[in-house]
C-alpha cells in the first residue's frame, strides 16, 4: 500500500502489487502505447478531412481489467478484520507484470464492442466507420 499527500494536501492511497516478487508469466506481457507522432498525424488528418476527433485519458484503468494469471496475497493489518486471510486478486493491479497487457486487451474488447477498429498502420489508434447521408463512408 502506497500512501501519498498531494500538493493541495489531499491524501491518496494506492494498493500496488509486488510484481518484482513473482515469476515472469508465460504469456506476453508487453503492451505498447500510442506515440506522439501517431497522435499528431491523427489530428492533422482529421483536421484536413473535416473529421470529428474523440480522445480521452483513462484514469485508474487497470482496475477494470481481469488478471490473466492466478495471484493471491495474505491480507495485512490495513485490511482490518480480514487480516491474515488469503485474498484472491481478480483485477489487474499496478505492479503486476501482466497488468499492461490485461488492460490493453480489455480496452480493445470494449472498443470493438462499440464498433471501433484499430488503424492498420498503428494498432494504438482506433477509428469507427460512419456512412454520410449521400452514402459515402467516413471515419471518426
C-alpha positions as CSV (number, residue, x, y, z in Angstrom):
1,X,0.0,0.0,0.0
2,X,1.5,3.3,-1.0
3,X,0.3,6.5,0.7
4,X,0.8,10.0,-0.7
5,X,-0.1,13.6,0.2
6,X,-0.6,15.8,-2.8
7,X,0.4,19.4,-3.2
8,X,-3.2,20.5,-2.2
9,X,-2.9,18.4,0.9
10,X,-5.4,15.7,-0.3
11,X,-4.4,12.2,0.6
12,X,-4.2,9.3,-1.8
13,X,-3.7,5.6,-1.1
14,X,-2.9,3.0,-3.8
15,X,-2.7,-0.7,-3.5
16,X,0.3,-1.8,-5.6
17,X,1.2,-5.5,-6.2
18,X,4.8,-6.6,-5.7
19,X,5.3,-7.9,-9.2
20,X,9.0,-7.9,-8.7
21,X,8.4,-10.9,-6.3
22,X,6.6,-13.0,-8.9
23,X,8.0,-15.2,-11.7
24,X,7.5,-13.8,-15.2
25,X,4.3,-15.1,-16.8
26,X,4.5,-17.4,-19.8
27,X,2.2,-15.2,-21.8
28,X,3.2,-11.9,-23.5
29,X,3.1,-9.0,-21.0
30,X,4.3,-6.2,-23.3
31,X,1.8,-3.5,-24.1
32,X,2.6,-0.7,-26.5
33,X,1.3,2.9,-26.2
34,X,0.3,5.4,-28.8
35,X,3.2,7.5,-29.9
36,X,3.2,11.3,-30.0
37,X,3.8,11.1,-33.8
38,X,0.7,9.0,-34.3
39,X,-1.5,11.4,-32.3
40,X,-0.1,14.3,-34.3
41,X,-0.8,12.6,-37.6
42,X,-4.3,11.6,-36.5
43,X,-5.1,15.2,-35.5
44,X,-3.7,16.5,-38.8
45,X,-5.6,14.0,-40.9
46,X,-8.8,14.7,-39.0
47,X,-8.5,18.4,-39.5
48,X,-7.6,18.2,-43.2
49,X,-10.6,15.9,-43.8
50,X,-13.1,17.7,-41.6
51,X,-13.5,14.7,-39.2
52,X,-14.6,14.8,-35.6
53,X,-12.0,13.6,-33.1
54,X,-12.7,11.7,-29.8
55,X,-9.9,11.3,-27.3
56,X,-9.6,10.6,-23.6
57,X,-7.2,9.9,-20.8
58,X,-8.4,7.0,-18.7
59,X,-7.5,7.1,-15.0
60,X,-7.4,4.0,-12.7
61,X,-7.5,1.9,-15.8
62,X,-6.0,-1.4,-14.6
63,X,-8.8,-2.0,-12.1
64,X,-11.2,-2.6,-15.0
65,X,-9.2,-5.5,-16.5
66,X,-9.2,-9.0,-15.2
67,X,-5.9,-10.6,-14.4
68,X,-4.7,-13.4,-16.7
69,X,-2.8,-15.4,-14.0
70,X,-3.7,-16.5,-10.6
71,X,-2.5,-14.2,-7.8
72,X,-3.2,-14.1,-4.1
73,X,-2.0,-12.3,-1.1
74,X,-2.2,-12.5,2.7
75,X,-4.2,-9.6,4.0
76,X,-2.2,-7.3,6.2
77,X,-3.3,-5.0,9.0
78,X,-4.7,-2.4,6.6
79,X,-7.5,-4.9,5.8
80,X,-8.9,-4.7,9.3
81,X,-10.8,-7.8,10.4
82,X,-9.7,-9.6,7.2
83,X,-6.1,-9.5,8.3
84,X,-4.3,-12.9,7.9
85,X,-6.8,-14.2,5.4
86,X,-5.8,-15.2,1.9
87,X,-7.3,-12.8,-0.7
88,X,-7.5,-13.6,-4.4
89,X,-6.6,-10.8,-6.8
90,X,-9.1,-10.7,-9.7
91,X,-8.3,-7.3,-11.2
92,X,-5.0,-6.1,-12.8
93,X,-3.3,-4.2,-10.0
94,X,-0.5,-1.7,-10.7
95,X,2.8,-3.6,-10.2
96,X,1.7,-6.9,-11.7
97,X,3.8,-7.9,-14.7
98,X,0.8,-8.8,-16.9
99,X,-1.3,-5.7,-15.9
100,X,-0.4,-3.7,-19.0
101,X,-1.3,-6.5,-21.4
102,X,-4.5,-7.3,-19.5
103,X,-5.6,-3.6,-19.7
104,X,-4.8,-3.3,-23.4
105,X,-6.8,-6.5,-24.1
106,X,-9.7,-5.3,-22.0
107,X,-9.7,-1.8,-23.7
108,X,-9.5,-3.4,-27.2
109,X,-12.5,-5.6,-26.5
110,X,-14.6,-2.6,-25.2
111,X,-13.7,-0.5,-28.3
112,X,-14.6,-3.3,-30.7
113,X,-18.0,-3.7,-29.0
114,X,-18.8,-0.1,-29.9
115,X,-17.6,-0.7,-33.5
116,X,-14.2,0.9,-33.4
117,X,-11.3,-0.8,-35.2
118,X,-7.5,-0.3,-34.9
119,X,-6.0,1.7,-37.8
120,X,-3.9,-0.7,-39.9
121,X,-0.8,1.5,-39.7
122,X,-0.9,1.7,-35.9
123,X,-2.9,-0.6,-33.6
124,X,-2.9,2.1,-30.8
125,X,-5.0,4.5,-32.9
126,X,-8.7,3.5,-33.3
127,X,-11.4,4.6,-35.8
128,X,-15.0,4.0,-36.4
129,X,-16.7,4.0,-39.8
130,X,-19.8,6.0,-40.5
131,X,-22.0,6.5,-43.6
132,X,-22.8,10.0,-44.7
133,X,-26.3,10.9,-45.9
134,X,-25.0,10.7,-49.5
135,X,-24.0,7.0,-48.9
136,X,-20.2,7.6,-48.7
137,X,-18.1,6.2,-45.8
138,X,-16.0,8.2,-43.5
139,X,-14.2,7.6,-40.2
140,X,-14.3,9.2,-36.8
